[in-house]
């Protein structure tokens, strides 16, 4: 998967993806959205989107997160 993403995405897009993955992990650990925004330098809008995705029934993000841990 890593090789595929490296071929498909720019360096900036890979960094963005890594940041979004980090925010999902922090949300799952219970960190507040505001603290995540400060820690990662991201907008609350991106963090809220991640939070909503994690709360969805059958969330793909949650499934990947659970298999990752």
Chimera marker file (.cmm) of the C-alpha trace (Angstrom):
<marker_set name="trace">
<marker id="1" x="0.000" y="0.000" z="0.000" r="1" g="1" b="0" radius="0.5"/>
<marker id="2" x="2.835" y="2.371" z="0.879" r="1" g="1" b="0" radius="0.5"/>
<marker id="3" x="4.478" y="1.952" z="-2.533" r="1" g="1" b="0" radius="0.5"/>
<marker id="4" x="1.146" y="2.524" z="-4.252" r="1" g="1" b="0" radius="0.5"/>
<marker id="5" x="0.500" y="5.744" z="-2.331" r="1" g="1" b="0" radius="0.5"/>
<marker id="6" x="4.012" y="7.014" z="-3.015" r="1" g="1" b="0" radius="0.5"/>
<marker id="7" x="3.403" y="6.508" z="-6.737" r="1" g="1" b="0" radius="0.5"/>
<marker id="8" x="-0.019" y="8.135" z="-6.690" r="1" g="1" b="0" radius="0.5"/>
<marker id="9" x="0.424" y="11.109" z="-4.377" r="1" g="1" b="0" radius="0.5"/>
<marker id="10" x="2.713" y="14.107" z="-4.215" r="1" g="1" b="0" radius="0.5"/>
<marker id="11" x="4.960" y="14.637" z="-1.215" r="1" g="1" b="0" radius="0.5"/>
<marker id="12" x="2.520" y="17.282" z="0.050" r="1" g="1" b="0" radius="0.5"/>
<marker id="13" x="-0.444" y="14.931" z="-0.331" r="1" g="1" b="0" radius="0.5"/>
<marker id="14" x="1.425" y="12.193" z="1.545" r="1" g="1" b="0" radius="0.5"/>
<marker id="15" x="2.151" y="14.632" z="4.374" r="1" g="1" b="0" radius="0.5"/>
<marker id="16" x="-1.517" y="15.652" z="4.454" r="1" g="1" b="0" radius="0.5"/>
<marker id="17" x="-2.580" y="12.023" z="4.606" r="1" g="1" b="0" radius="0.5"/>
<marker id="18" x="-0.129" y="11.306" z="7.421" r="1" g="1" b="0" radius="0.5"/>
<marker id="19" x="-1.468" y="14.296" z="9.354" r="1" g="1" b="0" radius="0.5"/>
<marker id="20" x="-5.039" y="13.147" z="8.959" r="1" g="1" b="0" radius="0.5"/>
<marker id="21" x="-4.103" y="9.675" z="10.162" r="1" g="1" b="0" radius="0.5"/>
<marker id="22" x="-2.435" y="11.235" z="13.207" r="1" g="1" b="0" radius="0.5"/>
<marker id="23" x="-5.550" y="13.259" z="14.017" r="1" g="1" b="0" radius="0.5"/>
<marker id="24" x="-7.712" y="10.127" z="13.811" r="1" g="1" b="0" radius="0.5"/>
<marker id="25" x="-5.419" y="8.327" z="16.256" r="1" g="1" b="0" radius="0.5"/>
<marker id="26" x="-5.513" y="11.276" z="18.664" r="1" g="1" b="0" radius="0.5"/>
<marker id="27" x="-9.302" y="11.483" z="18.460" r="1" g="1" b="0" radius="0.5"/>
<marker id="28" x="-9.517" y="7.784" z="19.230" r="1" g="1" b="0" radius="0.5"/>
<marker id="29" x="-7.325" y="8.321" z="22.304" r="1" g="1" b="0" radius="0.5"/>
<marker id="30" x="-9.809" y="10.929" z="23.528" r="1" g="1" b="0" radius="0.5"/>
<marker id="31" x="-7.819" y="14.120" z="22.910" r="1" g="1" b="0" radius="0.5"/>
<marker id="32" x="-10.025" y="17.173" z="22.444" r="1" g="1" b="0" radius="0.5"/>
<marker id="33" x="-10.417" y="18.662" z="18.990" r="1" g="1" b="0" radius="0.5"/>
<marker id="34" x="-8.949" y="21.971" z="20.127" r="1" g="1" b="0" radius="0.5"/>
<marker id="35" x="-5.835" y="20.296" z="21.541" r="1" g="1" b="0" radius="0.5"/>
<marker id="36" x="-5.401" y="18.335" z="18.317" r="1" g="1" b="0" radius="0.5"/>
<marker id="37" x="-5.714" y="21.569" z="16.322" r="1" g="1" b="0" radius="0.5"/>
<marker id="38" x="-2.981" y="23.146" z="18.439" r="1" g="1" b="0" radius="0.5"/>
<marker id="39" x="-0.726" y="20.081" z="18.367" r="1" g="1" b="0" radius="0.5"/>
<marker id="40" x="-0.985" y="19.426" z="14.629" r="1" g="1" b="0" radius="0.5"/>
<marker id="41" x="-1.618" y="22.963" z="13.379" r="1" g="1" b="0" radius="0.5"/>
<marker id="42" x="-4.821" y="21.887" z="11.640" r="1" g="1" b="0" radius="0.5"/>
<marker id="43" x="-8.170" y="23.537" z="11.246" r="1" g="1" b="0" radius="0.5"/>
<marker id="44" x="-11.021" y="22.455" z="13.469" r="1" g="1" b="0" radius="0.5"/>
<marker id="45" x="-12.980" y="21.759" z="10.274" r="1" g="1" b="0" radius="0.5"/>
<marker id="46" x="-10.622" y="18.900" z="9.295" r="1" g="1" b="0" radius="0.5"/>
<marker id="47" x="-10.640" y="17.520" z="12.798" r="1" g="1" b="0" radius="0.5"/>
<marker id="48" x="-14.428" y="17.681" z="13.055" r="1" g="1" b="0" radius="0.5"/>
<marker id="49" x="-14.701" y="15.810" z="9.761" r="1" g="1" b="0" radius="0.5"/>
<marker id="50" x="-12.446" y="13.073" z="11.120" r="1" g="1" b="0" radius="0.5"/>
<marker id="51" x="-14.489" y="12.910" z="14.298" r="1" g="1" b="0" radius="0.5"/>
<marker id="52" x="-17.744" y="12.561" z="12.355" r="1" g="1" b="0" radius="0.5"/>
<marker id="53" x="-16.260" y="9.810" z="10.209" r="1" g="1" b="0" radius="0.5"/>
<marker id="54" x="-15.175" y="7.858" z="13.292" r="1" g="1" b="0" radius="0.5"/>
<marker id="55" x="-18.689" y="8.084" z="14.742" r="1" g="1" b="0" radius="0.5"/>
<marker id="56" x="-20.446" y="6.727" z="11.643" r="1" g="1" b="0" radius="0.5"/>
<marker id="57" x="-21.909" y="3.253" z="11.754" r="1" g="1" b="0" radius="0.5"/>
<marker id="58" x="-19.541" y="0.860" z="9.967" r="1" g="1" b="0" radius="0.5"/>
<marker id="59" x="-16.882" y="3.563" z="9.763" r="1" g="1" b="0" radius="0.5"/>
<marker id="60" x="-14.044" y="2.521" z="7.456" r="1" g="1" b="0" radius="0.5"/>
<marker id="61" x="-11.710" y="4.746" z="9.481" r="1" g="1" b="0" radius="0.5"/>
<marker id="62" x="-12.661" y="2.983" z="12.702" r="1" g="1" b="0" radius="0.5"/>
<marker id="63" x="-12.165" y="-0.449" z="11.110" r="1" g="1" b="0" radius="0.5"/>
<marker id="64" x="-8.692" y="0.449" z="9.876" r="1" g="1" b="0" radius="0.5"/>
<marker id="65" x="-7.828" y="2.044" z="13.198" r="1" g="1" b="0" radius="0.5"/>
<marker id="66" x="-8.901" y="-1.066" z="15.107" r="1" g="1" b="0" radius="0.5"/>
<marker id="67" x="-6.900" y="-3.342" z="12.818" r="1" g="1" b="0" radius="0.5"/>
<marker id="68" x="-3.888" y="-1.017" z="13.138" r="1" g="1" b="0" radius="0.5"/>
<marker id="69" x="-3.885" y="-1.183" z="16.932" r="1" g="1" b="0" radius="0.5"/>
<link id1="1" id2="2" r="1" g="1" b="0" radius="0.2"/>
<link id1="2" id2="3" r="1" g="1" b="0" radius="0.2"/>
<link id1="3" id2="4" r="1" g="1" b="0" radius="0.2"/>
<link id1="4" id2="5" r="1" g="1" b="0" radius="0.2"/>
<link id1="5" id2="6" r="1" g="1" b="0" radius="0.2"/>
<link id1="6" id2="7" r="1" g="1" b="0" radius="0.2"/>
<link id1="7" id2="8" r="1" g="1" b="0" radius="0.2"/>
<link id1="8" id2="9" r="1" g="1" b="0" radius="0.2"/>
<link id1="9" id2="10" r="1" g="1" b="0" radius="0.2"/>
<link id1="10" id2="11" r="1" g="1" b="0" radius="0.2"/>
<link id1="11" id2="12" r="1" g="1" b="0" radius="0.2"/>
<link id1="12" id2="13" r="1" g="1" b="0" radius="0.2"/>
<link id1="13" id2="14" r="1" g="1" b="0" radius="0.2"/>
<link id1="14" id2="15" r="1" g="1" b="0" radius="0.2"/>
<link id1="15" id2="16" r="1" g="1" b="0" radius="0.2"/>
<link id1="16" id2="17" r="1" g="1" b="0" radius="0.2"/>
<link id1="17" id2="18" r="1" g="1" b="0" radius="0.2"/>
<link id1="18" id2="19" r="1" g="1" b="0" radius="0.2"/>
<link id1="19" id2="20" r="1" g="1" b="0" radius="0.2"/>
<link id1="20" id2="21" r="1" g="1" b="0" radius="0.2"/>
<link id1="21" id2="22" r="1" g="1" b="0" radius="0.2"/>
<link id1="22" id2="23" r="1" g="1" b="0" radius="0.2"/>
<link id1="23" id2="24" r="1" g="1" b="0" radius="0.2"/>
<link id1="24" id2="25" r="1" g="1" b="0" radius="0.2"/>
<link id1="25" id2="26" r="1" g="1" b="0" radius="0.2"/>
<link id1="26" id2="27" r="1" g="1" b="0" radius="0.2"/>
<link id1="27" id2="28" r="1" g="1" b="0" radius="0.2"/>
<link id1="28" id2="29" r="1" g="1" b="0" radius="0.2"/>
<link id1="29" id2="30" r="1" g="1" b="0" radius="0.2"/>
<link id1="30" id2="31" r="1" g="1" b="0" radius="0.2"/>
<link id1="31" id2="32" r="1" g="1" b="0" radius="0.2"/>
<link id1="32" id2="33" r="1" g="1" b="0" radius="0.2"/>
<link id1="33" id2="34" r="1" g="1" b="0" radius="0.2"/>
<link id1="34" id2="35" r="1" g="1" b="0" radius="0.2"/>
<link id1="35" id2="36" r="1" g="1" b="0" radius="0.2"/>
<link id1="36" id2="37" r="1" g="1" b="0" radius="0.2"/>
<link id1="37" id2="38" r="1" g="1" b="0" radius="0.2"/>
<link id1="38" id2="39" r="1" g="1" b="0" radius="0.2"/>
<link id1="39" id2="40" r="1" g="1" b="0" radius="0.2"/>
<link id1="40" id2="41" r="1" g="1" b="0" radius="0.2"/>
<link id1="41" id2="42" r="1" g="1" b="0" radius="0.2"/>
<link id1="42" id2="43" r="1" g="1" b="0" radius="0.2"/>
<link id1="43" id2="44" r="1" g="1" b="0" radius="0.2"/>
<link id1="44" id2="45" r="1" g="1" b="0" radius="0.2"/>
<link id1="45" id2="46" r="1" g="1" b="0" radius="0.2"/>
<link id1="46" id2="47" r="1" g="1" b="0" radius="0.2"/>
<link id1="47" id2="48" r="1" g="1" b="0" radius="0.2"/>
<link id1="48" id2="49" r="1" g="1" b="0" radius="0.2"/>
<link id1="49" id2="50" r="1" g="1" b="0" radius="0.2"/>
<link id1="50" id2="51" r="1" g="1" b="0" radius="0.2"/>
<link id1="51" id2="52" r="1" g="1" b="0" radius="0.2"/>
<link id1="52" id2="53" r="1" g="1" b="0" radius="0.2"/>
<link id1="53" id2="54" r="1" g="1" b="0" radius="0.2"/>
<link id1="54" id2="55" r="1" g="1" b="0" radius="0.2"/>
<link id1="55" id2="56" r="1" g="1" b="0" radius="0.2"/>
<link id1="56" id2="57" r="1" g="1" b="0" radius="0.2"/>
<link id1="57" id2="58" r="1" g="1" b="0" radius="0.2"/>
<link id1="58" id2="59" r="1" g="1" b="0" radius="0.2"/>
<link id1="59" id2="60" r="1" g="1" b="0" radius="0.2"/>
<link id1="60" id2="61" r="1" g="1" b="0" radius="0.2"/>
<link id1="61" id2="62" r="1" g="1" b="0" radius="0.2"/>
<link id1="62" id2="63" r="1" g="1" b="0" radius="0.2"/>
<link id1="63" id2="64" r="1" g="1" b="0" radius="0.2"/>
<link id1="64" id2="65" r="1" g="1" b="0" radius="0.2"/>
<link id1="65" id2="66" r="1" g="1" b="0" radius="0.2"/>
<link id1="66" id2="67" r="1" g="1" b="0" radius="0.2"/>
<link id1="67" id2="68" r="1" g="1" b="0" radius="0.2"/>
<link id1="68" id2="69" r="1" g="1" b="0" radius="0.2"/>
</marker_set>
